[in-house]
Amino acid sequence: MKNKQTIILLFIANIISGFAQGITMLAIPWYFTKVFSMESFFALVYAITTFICIFWGLYAGVIVDKYSRKKVFLLLNLISGIIVTSIALIGYKNGNIPIPLIVAVFSMMLLNFNVHYPNLYAFCQELTRKEDYKKITSYLEIAGQTTTVMSAAIAAILIEGTTNQNLYLLGIEFKLPFNIEAWTLKKIFLLDGITYFASLFIIFMIPYKVTLKKTNNETMLERMQQGISFLLKNKWVFVFGVFSYTLFAFLLAELFVVFPSYVNNYLKQGADVMASSEVYYSLGALFSGFFIGSIFAKKNSVFSVITLILIASGSFLMLFFIKKLFLFFIASFLIGFTNAGVRIFRTTYLFNRIPNDIIGRVNSVLGTINTFIRVLLILIFSASFFSYGENIKWAYLIGAIFLLACTIPLISNYKKLINTKDIKE
């Protein structure tokens, strides 16, 4: 694989910043659910921020294609590090962090992700030969999920601490020789801020020369239109790009709106179970990163995506019908496995069919559609019905039906999707 040193440094920087981000993004929704008892307010905040991402996502794709992808990462980490660290220091000065500033951190991270991930994938495609596309997407998944395993495991300890030297992780009780105090959000935010600056330093050291011709004489609107025009001319890439992305849309709505309430209100469990589920999810995703290529070695990307979405739908049905903790963990593993697999095959399919000089804009259009779907799901799940008793379980039935419906366009157009021509290397 070419540019190995650059790719390794890029992965290290992404792992360092992603570690603390993972803890933060688990802690914030849990605080709003368990500590503040403000689930509906948080769901509204999430819906509004996600709605803003519809417009920001289109602009983000233009940024990815127009500027040096190394410089984009440097600026993202600098801005994010300053914001999160400043809010953490305000928390230390005042004794706690005001809710509006907690919302600001959460919203900033969502906006950051809209540039970070398209930039990461476009950067990796730019640095990689066509024959290594599936390999690099698997590596991305392995690195990302290894980070999530670590951050979720640490989050299980930091968010609630230990009681009587007992630590609960992965459904197992561990006896420690000491107690661990729960971390406040200001400590978690400070750790997050520091990792942004560490990532900034590593990215600065990356040897990188822009290989694409960056045209600066086009307006932002003209560049956005080029992404839309590509998808209109490549109908089946558009169909696959939209419907293969729906599992991700549901999972993001589920992660911040459904998941904490399901654990707290339905399973009657604490943050340790929520974080442990995230560990199982990440282990499933890791397993997928290592073995999904072998499991579906004789199958094409379209068949693989359809199969994995169907398995994910079955996992959500399990969460609706059966109230057992060990089955909750099994479902988490399967969901992680299927989502990672879909992401690997989806990215490989798109890498092979979208030129690198336009992939940021094309992905931003697909991401904007996905974000719109996510807003609708968030608004549905934020309805007061889901906050009563154990009604949150119905969200998983809705998710299962939604995903089954989204496989219909993929199945009915199967031959057309697999016959779409690859771009020339």
N, C-alpha and C positions, 0 to 999 in steps of 0.2 A: 504494500500500500504506500502510495507516495505521500509526501508532506507529513510523515509520521510524527515528527517532533512537534510541529504546529498543532496537530490534532490532539496529541497527548496533553499539551499545555492547556489547550482549550477545554478539554474534558476535566482537568484538575481544577481549573478556575470555576467551571460550572458546578462541580461537586462541592467545592468549598462554600460558594454562595448559596447553593441549593439546600445544603444541610440546615442552616439556620432558618432559611425561608420555610422549610418544611415544618419546623417546630412552631414558627410564628403562625403559619396558616392553619395548623391544628388547634393552637391555643386560642386564637381569636374567636372562632365560632363556638368553641366550648365555653368560653367566658360568657358570651352573650346568652347561651342556653342555660348553663348551670349556675353561674355566679350572678349575672344581671337579670335572668329570667326575661329576656327581651328578644325571644326568637322571631317574633313577627317584625319587630323593628329592624333586626339584622337582615331578615329576608328582603325587606324593602330596600335597605341600603345596597344589598347585593344586586337586586334587580335594577336599581338606578345606575349603579356603576357598570353593570354588564351592558345596559342600554347605551351608555356613553361609549363603551368599547365597540359598538357597532360602527360608529363613525371613526373612532380612533384607529380601529383595526385596518380600515381602508388606507388611512394615511400612513400607518405603520409599514404596510407593504411597500409603499413608495420609498420610504426611508431605507428599507433593507436593500432595495435594488439601486438606489441612487448613490449611496455613500459607501465608503470603505466599511466592511462589516466588522473589522477590528475596532475602528473608531466608534461605531455604534455601540459596541459592548463597553468600551471605555466610558462613554458618556452615560450610559444606563447605570453602570455601577457607581459612578461618581455621584450622580443625582440621587439615586436610591440610598446610598450610604449616608449622604448628608441629611436627607429627610429622616430616615429611621434613627440615626444616632442623635440628631437634635431632639426628636420627640422622646427618646429614652432619657436624655439629660434633663428635659423638662419634668419628666416623671420623678427623677431623683431630686430635683429641686423642690417640687411641690408635694412629694410624698406619694403621689399616684398619677396616673395618666388620665386626663379627662376623656370621656367617651368619644367626643368629636375627633380627637387626635388618634384614638384607636381606629376609628372608622377611616381616618386619613391614611394610616399605614396600610390597612387592608385594601383600600381602593387604589393606592399607589402601586401595590404589588400586582393587582389585577391588570392595571394599565401597563406595567412593566412587562408582564408575561406576554402581552399582545405584540410586543416588539422582540422580546428576548427569544422566544421559541422559533418564530419565523426566521429570525436572523441566524440562530444556531443551525437550523436545518439547511438554510441557504448557504451558510459558510461551509458546512461539511460537504455539501454537494459540490461547491466550488473547488474544494481541496481534494476531491476524490474522483478516481476513474469510474466509468460506468459499470464495469464488472465488479466493483467493490461496493455498489450502492446498498445491496441487502446486508452486507457485512457491516457497513458503517451505521446503518439504521439499527441493527441489532446491538452494536456497541453503545450507541446512544441510549438505548433502552436499558441495557445492563448498568451503565454508569448512573443513569437517572434513578433507577429503582434501588440500586445499592445505597445511594444517597438517601432515598426515602426510607429504607429499612433502618438506617442509622438514626435519622432524624425522628422517625416515629417511635423507635425504642427509647431514645433520650426524652422525647416528649412525654412518654408514659411515666417517666420518673419525675421530670421537672414540673409538669402541670399540677400534679396532686401530691408529689412527694411520697414518703412512706409512712406507715403507721405501725408502731411497735416493732420496728425493724423488718417489717414484711413488705416485700415488693411483689406486685402481681403483674405478670407480663406473659402474653400469649396464652392466657388462661391458666397459667402455672404460678404457684406461690413460691417465692424465693425468700429465704431467711438471710438477712444481712447482719453484719456485726455492728452496724450503726444505722442511724436514721438519716434520711435525706429530706431537707426542708423543700417545700414547694417553691418554685421560682415565681416571682411576680412578673407581670408583663414588661415592666421597665427593664428587668434583667434580660428577659428574652429578646426584647427589642435591641438592647445594647449589643448582645452577642450577634444578632443579625446585622447590625450596622458595621461591626468590626469585620465580619466575613465579606461584606461588599467591598471594603477597602483592600482586603487581602486578595480577593478576586481581581480587583482593578490592577494591582501590582503584577500579578501573574500574566494577565492579558497584555499589559504593557510590554512584557518581555517576549511575547510571541513574535517570531520572525514571520513577516507576512508582506507580500507584495501583491497589490491588486492585479488580478488577471483579467478582469472584465473591463470593457470600455464603459465608463460611466458618463452618460450623456447628461449635461447640465442645462441644455438649452430648451428643454421641454418643461412645461408647467406641470404642477402637481396633478391637476385635473386630467391633463393629457396622458400622464403616466398611469393614473388610475384606470382610464378608459382602455388602455392597452391590455391590462389584466382582464377586464370584462370582455373585451373583444376576443381575446384568445379563447376564453371559455365558450363564447357564443359560436366560434368556429370549430371548437372541439367538444361537441355536445356530449359525447359519452365520457370524456374526462370530467366534464362538469357533473354529470349524473353520479358517477362513481365518487367524485370528490365530496359531494354533498351528503349522500346517503351512507357512505362508509364512515362519515364523521359523526353520525348521530349518537353512537354509543358514548363518545366523548362528551357530547352536549348533555346527555342525561347524567353522566357521572359527575360533571362539574356542578350541576344543579343539586344532585344528590349529596355531594360531599359537604357543601356548606349549609344546606337548608334541611335536608331529610336526615342525613346520617347522625348528627348530634342528637336530634330529637328521638330518632329510632332507638339509639343506645340508652338515652336518659328516660324517655317516657314509656317505651315499649319493652325493652329488655331489662329496665330498671338497674342499669349498670353505670359505672363511673368512667372517668377519663382513661383509666388504665385499659379498659376493654376497647374504648374507641381507638386508642393509640395501638393496641395489640392487633386490632382488626386491620389497621393501616399497615402494620408489619406483615401480616399474612397476605394482604393485597400485594405488597411490594415483593414478597417472596414468590408469589405467583407470577408477577411480572418479570422477575429475574429468571425464573424457570423458563418463561416464554422467550426471553432474550437469548438464553443459551440453546434451547432445544426446538423452538418453533420452526426454524428452518428445516430441521431434520424430520419433524413430525409431518410437515406439509411439503416435503421435498419434491414429491411427484405431482403436486397440485399448483395451479396458478394463483395469483394474488386475489382474484375476484372470488373464486371458490373458497379460499381460505378465510377471507373477510366474512362472507355470508355464514359459513360454519361457525366462526367464532362469535358473531353477533347472536346467533341462535342459542349457543351455549350460555352466553351472558344473560339472555332473556330467561332461560331456564333457571339461572342462579337467582334472579330477582323474584321469580315465582316461588322459589324455595324460601326466600326471606318473608314473603307474604303469607305463605301457608303454614310454615313451621316455626315455632318459637323455641328454639334450642340454641344454646350458646355455641356448642361445638359445630353445629350446622351453619351458624352465622360466620364462624371463622373459615369453614370450608367454602362457603359462598364468596367470602372476601378473597380467598386464594384464587378461585375460578374467575372472578371478575377481574382481578389483577392480571391473570394469565391471558384472558381474552382481550382485554383492552390493549395490553402491550402488543399482543400478536396482531390485532387490527392495525395498530399504529405502524408496526414494522412493514406489513404488507401494503398498507395504504401509501406510506411514504415511498416505498420502493416503486410502486406503480406510478406515482406522480413524478418521481425523479426521472423515470424512464420516458415520460411523455411531456414534460414541461422544460423548456430551455432554462438554464440557470440565470440568464440575464433578466428573466421575467417572472421567475418562480416566487419571489417575494410578493409581487402584486397579485398573482393568481391565488396564492395561498391566503392573502389578505381578503380577497373576495369570498373565497370558500369559508374563511374564518368568520367573516361578517355575517354570512348566512347562518352559520353554526351558532354565532352569538345571539342572533335574533331568535332562533329556536330555543336557546337556553333561557332567554328572558321570559318567553312564554311559559316554559316549564317552571321557572322560579316563581312566577306570579301564580301559577296553579297551586304549587306546593306551599305558598305562603298564605293560602286561604285559611280562615280560622278553623275550618273543619278538621284540618290535620293536626291542630294543637290540642284537640280534645281527646282525653283518654289515650287509647291505643290506635287511634285513627291514622297515625303516621304510616302504618304498615300498608295502607292503600296506595301510597305513593309508589311502592315497588310494583304493585299490580299494574298501575298506569304505565310505569316505565317498561315493564315486560311487554305489554300490548303495543306500546309505541315502537319499540325496537322490532317486534315481529312485523309490524306494518311497514317499517323502513327497509326490510329485506325484500319486499315485493318488487320494487323497481329494479333492484339488483338481480333478482332471480329471473324476472320477465325479460330483461335485456341482457342476459348473461353472455350470449354469443357475440353480441355487438360490443360489449365491454372488453372481452378478451381479445377481440380482433382489432382493437384500436392500435394503430401503428406507434412504435417507439420513435423518439426523435433520434436523429443521427448524432453520434458522439462528437 
